Amino acid sequence: MKAFEKCPVCGGELVEKEVEKLLKGGVHTAVLKVRAEVCLRCGERLYPVETVKRFEQIRQKLERQEVADFQPLGQTFQVAH
């Protein structure tokens, strides 16, 4: 059963979708695909508790630079103004 029948932000309809989530920790960023309830009106994403706990574990690994088990996707660059 869904935690919410309607979006808690705007009252719009929620649908389950696979979405990409960017997680940042320290100087590192991870990209992962997860299931979420997404509002068709405002775009708000609602994640299951287990998924949110996984996000925190990944952020902590990124901050500690424990990235050996992550697959590199490329490099990130900062452009000066």
C-alpha positions as CSV (number, residue, x, y, z in Angstrom):
1,M,0.0,0.0,0.0
2,K,1.2,3.5,-0.8
3,A,2.2,5.8,2.0
4,F,0.3,8.6,0.3
5,E,-2.7,8.4,-2.0
6,K,-2.0,12.0,-3.3
7,C,1.0,14.2,-3.3
8,P,1.6,15.7,0.1
9,V,2.9,18.9,-1.5
10,C,0.2,19.8,-4.1
11,G,-2.4,17.0,-3.9
12,G,-1.6,15.8,-7.4
13,E,-1.7,12.2,-8.6
14,L,1.3,9.9,-7.8
15,V,2.7,7.3,-10.2
16,E,5.5,4.8,-9.6
17,K,8.5,5.4,-11.9
18,E,12.2,4.6,-12.2
19,V,14.1,7.8,-11.7
20,E,17.8,8.9,-11.6
21,K,19.0,10.2,-8.2
22,L,22.2,12.2,-7.8
23,L,23.9,11.9,-4.4
24,K,26.8,14.1,-3.3
25,G,29.3,13.3,-0.6
26,G,32.4,15.4,-0.2
27,V,33.9,16.0,-3.6
28,H,32.3,12.9,-5.1
29,T,28.9,12.4,-6.8
30,A,27.0,9.1,-7.5
31,V,24.2,8.5,-9.9
32,L,21.7,5.7,-9.3
33,K,18.4,4.5,-10.6
34,V,15.7,3.9,-8.1
35,R,11.9,3.5,-7.9
36,A,9.9,6.4,-6.6
37,E,6.4,7.7,-6.4
38,V,6.4,10.8,-8.6
39,C,3.7,13.5,-8.6
40,L,2.4,14.2,-12.1
41,R,1.5,17.8,-11.2
42,C,4.6,19.2,-9.4
43,G,7.2,16.5,-9.9
44,E,7.8,15.8,-6.1
45,R,9.4,12.4,-5.5
46,L,8.6,10.2,-2.6
47,Y,11.1,7.4,-1.8
48,P,10.6,4.3,0.3
49,V,12.3,4.4,3.7
50,E,14.7,1.6,2.7
51,T,15.8,3.7,-0.4
52,V,16.4,6.8,1.8
53,K,18.6,4.7,4.1
54,R,20.5,3.4,1.1
55,F,21.0,7.1,0.0
56,E,22.6,7.9,3.3
57,Q,24.9,4.9,3.2
58,I,26.1,5.9,-0.2
59,R,26.6,9.5,0.8
60,Q,28.7,8.4,3.8
61,K,30.9,6.2,1.5
62,L,31.4,9.1,-0.9
63,E,32.4,11.4,2.0
64,R,34.9,8.8,3.3
65,Q,36.1,8.3,-0.3
66,E,35.2,4.6,-0.1
67,V,34.4,4.4,-3.8
68,A,36.3,1.2,-4.8
69,D,33.0,-0.7,-5.3
70,F,31.4,2.1,-7.4
71,Q,31.7,2.2,-11.2
72,P,33.3,5.3,-12.6
73,L,31.3,7.2,-15.2
74,G,33.7,9.9,-16.2
75,Q,35.0,13.1,-14.6
76,T,33.4,16.2,-13.3
77,F,34.9,19.7,-13.9
78,Q,34.3,23.1,-12.4
79,V,34.3,26.0,-14.8
80,A,35.7,29.3,-13.6
81,H,33.5,32.4,-13.9
